[in-house]
Amino acid sequence: MTLALTSLAGAPAYADADLSLQPIRWFDADNRNIPEPQNMAENQVWDIADHTFFFQVGKILDLGWMGRRIGGALGIADRREADNVNALDEVPASAWYTNRHFLYPMTIDQLRDGPGEARPDTSGPWQVVAGKFEGGTAGFTIKDAAGNRFLLKFDSEGNKEMGSSSEVIATKVLHAAGYNVPRNSILYFHPSRLTIGPKTTVPDGAGGKRPMLPRDLESILDNIEPEADGRLRAVASAFLSGKPVGVFNYDGRRGDDDNDRVDHQHRRELRGLRVIGSWMNDADRRAANTLDMYVSEEDGRRRYVKHYLIDMGSAFGSNNLMPHKPKYGNEYVWDARIIARSIATLGLWRRPWEVPVHMPYPSLGYFENETFAAGAWVPTYPNPAFERCTPRDGYWGAKILLSFSDEDIAALVGTGQLTEPGAAQHLTALLVERRDRIARYWFARINPVDHFRVATDGLHFRDLAVESGLEDAASTQYQVQWLSAQGDEVGKGLTIDAAHVGFGDLAAGAFHGIQLRTRRQSGSWSQPTRVWFYLHDDGRAQLVRVERHT
């Protein structure tokens, strides 16, 4: 039922210092004009060593970190929350992130298109202008007849469609979730279209360069399994606009970017990426797979750094050239926690993933839900932002995942163009199941009421668990408690069974708050979510603040 709460005459309503009628911050102005930064060189060896060993030791020596962890375990201290959320507990758009599918639902066609397709011009030959011999996947760079450049990456021998499908599907997911990603598409072409550019070089094996020869191109093509008609399958990745200025780290800031004002480990979109990564088993999400671009807008009058996620070939069941190992996603490559537990149990404790699950589809690599634990998922190497993911950050990531319907997921999987009979349907089913398990885990920690809207007839909200079918509306109740501007309880709490709270005869020209708790069937009440609004003299209501408690 819809409840209209009666007048609360005599209840004080004074504006708290945290409540404001200022417009909600939906954009971080981190696109101001800055000088061109230096190129931040990638050092994969140092990145792995730093986060695997030195970062872990540093946490122990960090009294603030240890104090919050111990205090959290004892229930006397909260973990540090993300620094870049607005008054409604959402992430503003920025050079890092753009609100998309959760706040502004995309159509099936928009989900499939993602950031746009990568389609080389076919009106003439494609010049090979560089070879790609570094990284997990070999390939080369081409320049098409229109002068556009694309990186072509290929599946490894014996793993047809695995890496290429993972790269494209993950790209579409991350774009819809709000991240900056390249344009990646599945591409089929005949090798006769390729020519070698006049200035193309390859490593000469002695630290120098030499002209690329036909045999160099053939050595790449010989390792690619052709289709029955002789065509080759590849991921075409369009070059990003702007100038590359290196990677970004998941902690600290760029010292040469005045727009970079929030420590990366305290950005919610990077913390919450852990949850989205857990859904896709995006296990190689580290600095080496990022790219900062110095971009230009307004005809060159404004230049700034835009931050991208790249190289999504190590997602789902793919580890680029080979399937994921069963441990990927379950523990770090070198994990002191697991080692300590094994020592403490004299080796008697067996890891859940040690007995591999049967994989019925080779084109999907190794991707399963039997050993998946939503709250315990980790990438292959420690990620400082992921390790600081709080329940509020996790809830934010989970609600983005839950915004993908079963139909949405099937459409996203379809962009991988999997041809093995049953493979696409199997991957879709795994992702639907994993999405729901992740949502249940984080929704058990944060009350999943969201999409708040205030109107003349009251406060409207949506219960994400009910909308998605995770919970039954008929067995769901909401506890409503009015609050003063300072957060004090006003009057008696009431119970309702519909996602609408009427305002009744509230005093105009004042701030008011409502605390919501949720209960399923005969279970206990959830942690509270608090919503504040201002009631104008003309009857208009203005939403001003949302607080989620754990």
VEXPA-984858 format. One line per 4 residues: their letters; for each residue x, y, z of C-alpha. Coordinates in pm, whole numbers. Layout:
a = X Y Z | ...;
END
This chain:
mtla = 0 0 0 | 97 365 -35 | 133 542 296 | 72 913 357;
ltsl = 234 995 689 | 45 1232 913 | 158 1573 1028 | 460 1590 1256;
agap = 371 1915 1428 | 631 2018 1675 | 908 1812 1513 | 1209 2043 1464;
ayad = 1350 2069 1110 | 1670 2272 1105 | 1912 2250 814 | 2219 2050 912;
adls = 2557 2175 792 | 2586 1872 559 | 2254 1943 388 | 2254 2190 103;
lqpi = 2031 2315 -174 | 2328 2341 -408 | 2289 2141 -733 | 2402 1780 -707;
rwfd = 2754 1738 -846 | 2715 1514 -1151 | 3039 1618 -1321 | 3392 1647 -1189;
adnr = 3569 1925 -1376 | 3886 1725 -1434 | 3901 1822 -1802 | 4060 2163 -1754;
nipe = 4337 2259 -1991 | 4680 2134 -1873 | 5028 2117 -2030 | 5120 1789 -2196;
pqnm = 5231 1539 -1928 | 5539 1323 -1952 | 5498 968 -2077 | 5465 740 -1774;
aenq = 5663 433 -1872 | 5518 93 -1799 | 5726 -144 -1586 | 5537 -471 -1555;
vwdi = 5802 -642 -1341 | 5810 -358 -1088 | 5430 -326 -1091 | 5390 -695 -1002;
adht = 5667 -695 -741 | 5548 -370 -586 | 5187 -479 -533 | 5264 -841 -449;
fffq = 5528 -771 -185 | 5605 -407 -101 | 5242 -291 -106 | 5140 -575 127;
vgki = 5423 -501 371 | 5345 -130 351 | 4987 -191 464 | 5111 -359 780;
ldlg = 5340 -65 852 | 5063 188 779 | 4918 260 1123 | 4611 424 971;
wmgr = 4536 122 754 | 4594 -125 1039 | 4393 84 1281 | 4091 93 1051;
rigg = 4115 -282 979 | 4140 -374 1346 | 3871 -123 1439 | 3645 -259 1167;
algi = 3692 -615 1291 | 3601 -499 1643 | 3306 -294 1516 | 3442 35 1648;
adrr = 3573 197 1328 | 3456 233 971 | 3671 169 668 | 3762 478 470;
eadn = 3500 542 204 | 3564 662 -150 | 3645 1030 -191 | 3470 1105 -521;
vnal = 3102 1038 -461 | 2834 1305 -469 | 2563 1382 -215 | 2345 1104 -361;
devp = 2623 844 -315 | 2683 822 -690 | 2996 869 -899 | 2999 1192 -1103;
asaw = 3106 1177 -1467 | 3471 1260 -1524 | 3774 1190 -1740 | 3764 846 -1576;
ytnr = 3399 754 -1591 | 3064 827 -1757 | 2729 727 -1608 | 2563 491 -1853;
hfly = 2350 180 -1824 | 2250 188 -1458 | 2134 550 -1453 | 2049 582 -1823;
pmti = 1941 240 -1957 | 2086 162 -2298 | 1901 -18 -2575 | 2013 -359 -2697;
dqlr = 2162 -197 -3007 | 2352 56 -2795 | 2490 -223 -2576 | 2606 -415 -2882;
dgpg = 2765 -107 -3036 | 2947 -11 -2716 | 3202 266 -2781 | 3160 202 -3155;
earp = 3275 -64 -3396 | 3631 -106 -3518 | 3593 -161 -3894 | 3891 -97 -4124;
dtsg = 3810 49 -4464 | 3792 -230 -4724 | 3820 -19 -5038 | 4192 -101 -5069;
pwqv = 4475 -306 -4916 | 4582 -282 -4553 | 4942 -185 -4484 | 5116 -360 -4197;
vagk = 5296 -70 -4032 | 5423 -237 -3713 | 5446 -577 -3551 | 5317 -650 -3201;
fegg = 5556 -893 -3039 | 5518 -781 -2677 | 5233 -863 -2441 | 5029 -1180 -2425;
tagf = 4890 -1175 -2776 | 5096 -1137 -3094 | 4965 -934 -3386 | 5036 -625 -3588;
tikd = 4921 -273 -3662 | 4760 -194 -3996 | 4676 127 -4179 | 4365 94 -4394;
aagn = 4289 262 -4726 | 4144 564 -4543 | 4460 611 -4337 | 4308 484 -4009;
rfll = 4516 260 -3784 | 4402 -57 -3610 | 4576 -313 -3395 | 4491 -669 -3500;
kfds = 4524 -942 -3236 | 4471 -1313 -3298 | 4368 -1620 -3104 | 4646 -1863 -3017;
egnk = 4671 -2202 -3180 | 4430 -2451 -3023 | 4224 -2175 -2855 | 4013 -2055 -3142;
emgs = 3771 -1772 -3056 | 3863 -1777 -2685 | 4073 -1462 -2648 | 3902 -1265 -2924;
ssev = 3550 -1323 -2793 | 3656 -1239 -2437 | 3820 -915 -2548 | 3515 -791 -2736;
iatk = 3250 -896 -2483 | 3444 -745 -2191 | 3490 -422 -2387 | 3114 -387 -2437;
vlha = 3044 -466 -2070 | 3296 -213 -1939 | 3169 57 -2173 | 2808 4 -2064;
agyn = 2922 6 -1701 | 3071 352 -1761 | 3444 310 -1828 | 3658 448 -2111;
vprn = 3761 165 -2344 | 3885 134 -2704 | 3666 31 -2996 | 3717 -346 -3027;
sily = 3538 -570 -3277 | 3559 -921 -3420 | 3701 -900 -3771 | 3724 -1161 -4048;
fhps = 3952 -1091 -4345 | 4159 -1270 -4608 | 4539 -1244 -4560 | 4579 -1142 -4925;
rlti = 4454 -798 -4818 | 4776 -738 -4623 | 5085 -559 -4755 | 5400 -448 -4574;
gpkt = 5452 -75 -4534 | 5772 77 -4679 | 5895 194 -4338 | 5782 -101 -4128;
tvpd = 6050 -249 -3902 | 6081 -540 -3660 | 6331 -615 -3381 | 6656 -754 -3521;
gagg = 6733 -962 -3214 | 7033 -750 -3119 | 6849 -455 -2966 | 6800 -275 -3297;
krpm = 6551 -266 -3584 | 6548 -396 -3941 | 6296 -370 -4225 | 6001 -607 -4195;
lprd = 6015 -884 -4454 | 5743 -1110 -4594 | 5878 -1398 -4383 | 5817 -1193 -4066;
lesi = 5453 -1149 -4160 | 5426 -1513 -4259 | 5567 -1621 -3923 | 5274 -1448 -3753;
ldni = 5014 -1574 -3998 | 5141 -1934 -3985 | 5038 -1954 -3618 | 4681 -1847 -3687;
epea = 4421 -2114 -3758 | 4226 -2003 -4067 | 3856 -2041 -4124 | 3730 -2299 -4373;
dgrl = 3717 -2030 -4645 | 4075 -1915 -4576 | 3984 -1600 -4385 | 4145 -1510 -4055;
rava = 3965 -1410 -3737 | 4106 -1125 -3528 | 4016 -856 -3280 | 4041 -519 -3449;
safl = 4117 -243 -3200 | 4091 115 -3325 | 4366 351 -3214 | 4247 598 -2954;
sgkp = 4240 967 -3034 | 4501 1183 -2865 | 4857 1115 -2757 | 4949 824 -2527;
vgvf = 5113 943 -2204 | 5158 607 -2033 | 4968 399 -1780 | 4783 496 -1466;
nydg = 4838 325 -1133 | 4563 202 -901 | 4706 408 -619 | 4845 760 -586;
rrgd = 4806 1033 -849 | 4986 1162 -1155 | 5218 1437 -1040 | 5210 1608 -1380;
ddnd = 4830 1622 -1411 | 4673 1905 -1212 | 4331 1754 -1284 | 4422 1435 -1099;
rvdh = 4303 1542 -754 | 4179 1213 -600 | 4408 930 -494 | 4327 647 -733;
qhrr = 4278 392 -456 | 4000 614 -321 | 3808 650 -648 | 3482 454 -629;
elrg = 3484 363 -999 | 3820 191 -947 | 3723 27 -619 | 3389 -88 -762;
lrvi = 3568 -224 -1068 | 3661 -514 -842 | 3296 -626 -842 | 3257 -585 -1218;
gswm = 3588 -767 -1261 | 3464 -1052 -1041 | 3164 -1095 -1272 | 3385 -1131 -1579;
ndad = 3681 -1292 -1398 | 3884 -1002 -1539 | 4189 -1131 -1356 | 4462 -919 -1516;
rraa = 4325 -579 -1421 | 4640 -386 -1326 | 4839 -82 -1436 | 4990 -264 -1734;
ntld = 4641 -283 -1887 | 4557 85 -1861 | 4634 380 -2086 | 4626 756 -2029;
myvs = 4560 966 -2339 | 4629 1339 -2370 | 4319 1443 -2563 | 4201 1764 -2725;
eedg = 3858 1926 -2722 | 3708 2253 -2844 | 3937 2266 -3149 | 4247 2226 -2937;
rrry = 4168 2500 -2686 | 4129 2247 -2405 | 4361 1952 -2354 | 4360 1707 -2066;
vkhy = 4427 1343 -1972 | 4157 1081 -2028 | 4195 744 -1855 | 4128 414 -2034;
lidm = 4105 46 -1953 | 4263 -164 -2228 | 4357 -527 -2303 | 4049 -721 -2196;
gsaf = 4169 -1053 -2338 | 4221 -1198 -1990 | 3854 -1213 -1894 | 3592 -1484 -1853;
gsnn = 3780 -1810 -1926 | 4061 -1660 -2132 | 4412 -1575 -2022 | 4499 -1426 -2363;
lmph = 4692 -1710 -2530 | 4568 -1990 -2304 | 4273 -2067 -2077 | 4269 -1926 -1727;
kpky = 4420 -2147 -1461 | 4164 -2272 -1205 | 4322 -2059 -930 | 4276 -1731 -1123;
gney = 4009 -1531 -946 | 4037 -1745 -633 | 4374 -1626 -506 | 4674 -1419 -604;
vwda = 4960 -1580 -795 | 5162 -1544 -472 | 4916 -1518 -185 | 5050 -1490 170;
riia = 4702 -1555 312 | 4672 -1891 140 | 5031 -1989 212 | 4982 -1914 582;
rsia = 4664 -2120 597 | 4831 -2413 425 | 5120 -2400 672 | 4884 -2372 970;
tlgl = 4691 -2681 858 | 5010 -2874 772 | 4894 -2891 414 | 4572 -3075 499;
wrrp = 4348 -2791 383 | 4259 -2823 16 | 4177 -2521 -192 | 3829 -2541 -347;
wevp = 3970 -2489 -696 | 4232 -2765 -677 | 4002 -3016 -849 | 3939 -2860 -1192;
vhmp = 3580 -2830 -1312 | 3503 -2989 -1649 | 3487 -2730 -1928 | 3244 -2840 -2202;
ypsl = 3334 -2562 -2450 | 3700 -2509 -2549 | 3618 -2170 -2702 | 3524 -2042 -2353;
gyfe = 3847 -2141 -2183 | 3818 -2199 -1807 | 3519 -2015 -1658 | 3293 -2166 -1394;
netf = 3076 -2081 -1096 | 3127 -2389 -879 | 3423 -2244 -688 | 3329 -1878 -731;
aaga = 3281 -1680 -409 | 3153 -1327 -475 | 3317 -1159 -178 | 3647 -1344 -205;
wvpt = 3731 -1289 -572 | 4074 -1140 -642 | 4277 -1070 -958 | 4605 -1247 -1024;
ypnp = 4805 -969 -855 | 4699 -738 -568 | 4525 -418 -676 | 4535 -131 -421;
afer = 4196 6 -524 | 4031 -336 -518 | 4166 -407 -171 | 4000 -89 -42;
ctpr = 3659 -180 -182 | 3403 -121 98 | 3046 -257 109 | 2922 75 -35;
dgyw = 3167 47 -325 | 3070 -317 -370 | 2701 -230 -369 | 2766 34 -636;
gaki = 2935 -222 -858 | 2669 -487 -793 | 2379 -260 -886 | 2551 -181 -1215;
llsf = 2575 -554 -1287 | 2213 -608 -1195 | 2112 -340 -1446 | 2206 -592 -1718;
sded = 1897 -802 -1786 | 1919 -1161 -1911 | 1843 -1027 -2258 | 2116 -762 -2224;
iaal = 2370 -1026 -2125 | 2278 -1249 -2419 | 2322 -952 -2654 | 2662 -865 -2506;
vgtg = 2779 -1226 -2533 | 2662 -1224 -2895 | 2918 -957 -2982 | 3190 -1218 -2925;
qlte = 3061 -1413 -3227 | 3116 -1754 -3070 | 3045 -2024 -3327 | 3089 -2340 -3117;
pgaa = 2732 -2478 -3080 | 2598 -2402 -2734 | 2896 -2194 -2619 | 2723 -1854 -2624;
qhlt = 2420 -1990 -2439 | 2644 -2155 -2178 | 2843 -1836 -2116 | 2520 -1636 -2091;
allv = 2381 -1878 -1831 | 2703 -1859 -1627 | 2696 -1479 -1631 | 2328 -1462 -1532;
errd = 2392 -1694 -1237 | 2710 -1511 -1135 | 2539 -1170 -1161 | 2268 -1281 -919;
riar = 2514 -1433 -673 | 2720 -1115 -669 | 2411 -901 -617 | 2287 -1118 -330;
ywfa = 2627 -1095 -160 | 2651 -716 -169 | 2278 -653 -118 | 2304 -848 208;
rinp = 2540 -573 326 | 2366 -264 189 | 1990 -209 174 | 1918 -226 -204;
vdhf = 1668 61 -223 | 1771 306 -493 | 1661 545 -771 | 1510 786 -520;
rvat = 1272 1049 -651 | 1077 1312 -461 | 755 1462 -594 | 458 1649 -451;
dglh = 300 1316 -349 | 604 1189 -158 | 925 988 -183 | 943 717 -449;
frdl = 1213 453 -460 | 1290 123 -627 | 1387 -202 -458 | 1656 -345 -686;
aves = 1630 -693 -536 | 1254 -708 -600 | 1276 -555 -948 | 1535 -811 -1056;
gled = 1343 -1108 -918 | 1599 -1184 -646 | 1332 -1121 -384 | 952 -1145 -376;
aast = 755 -821 -346 | 474 -995 -158 | 708 -1094 125 | 895 -762 143;
qyqv = 828 -485 392 | 985 -144 449 | 1030 23 785 | 996 402 766;
qwls = 1137 638 1026 | 1121 1016 990 | 1440 1208 1071 | 1523 1565 1155;
aqgd = 1777 1758 951 | 2036 1658 1212 | 1952 1287 1176 | 1753 1247 1497;
evgk = 1448 1019 1490 | 1116 1201 1485 | 793 1026 1580 | 724 653 1567;
glti = 844 422 1291 | 591 267 1058 | 590 -34 828 | 476 -24 465;
daah = 475 -272 179 | 507 -40 -124 | 799 168 -250 | 632 504 -181;
vgfg = 620 725 128 | 370 1010 129 | 474 1344 277 | 148 1424 457;
dlaa = 153 1768 624 | 526 1830 651 | 645 2182 726 | 750 2374 415;
gafh = 1076 2566 391 | 1269 2295 576 | 1484 1985 537 | 1335 1645 623;
giql = 1481 1296 634 | 1344 944 594 | 1521 630 710 | 1435 307 527;
rtrr = 1501 -49 635 | 1397 -358 441 | 1283 -701 561 | 1227 -1015 355;
qsgs = 973 -1270 477 | 1034 -1323 849 | 1399 -1218 841 | 1561 -932 1026;
wsqp = 1557 -569 920 | 1837 -454 692 | 2086 -181 767 | 1932 164 711;
trvw = 1943 386 407 | 1873 752 482 | 1730 1003 238 | 1702 1379 295;
fylh = 1500 1628 94 | 1394 1991 116 | 1028 2090 95 | 994 2428 -76;
ddgr = 723 2678 7 | 553 2618 -329 | 519 2242 -257 | 818 2130 -463;
aqlv = 1045 1869 -302 | 1417 1858 -373 | 1632 1550 -306 | 1954 1658 -133;
rver = 2130 1361 23 | 2145 979 35 | 2339 786 300 | 2383 408 297;
ht = 2480 238 621 | 2646 -99 677;
END
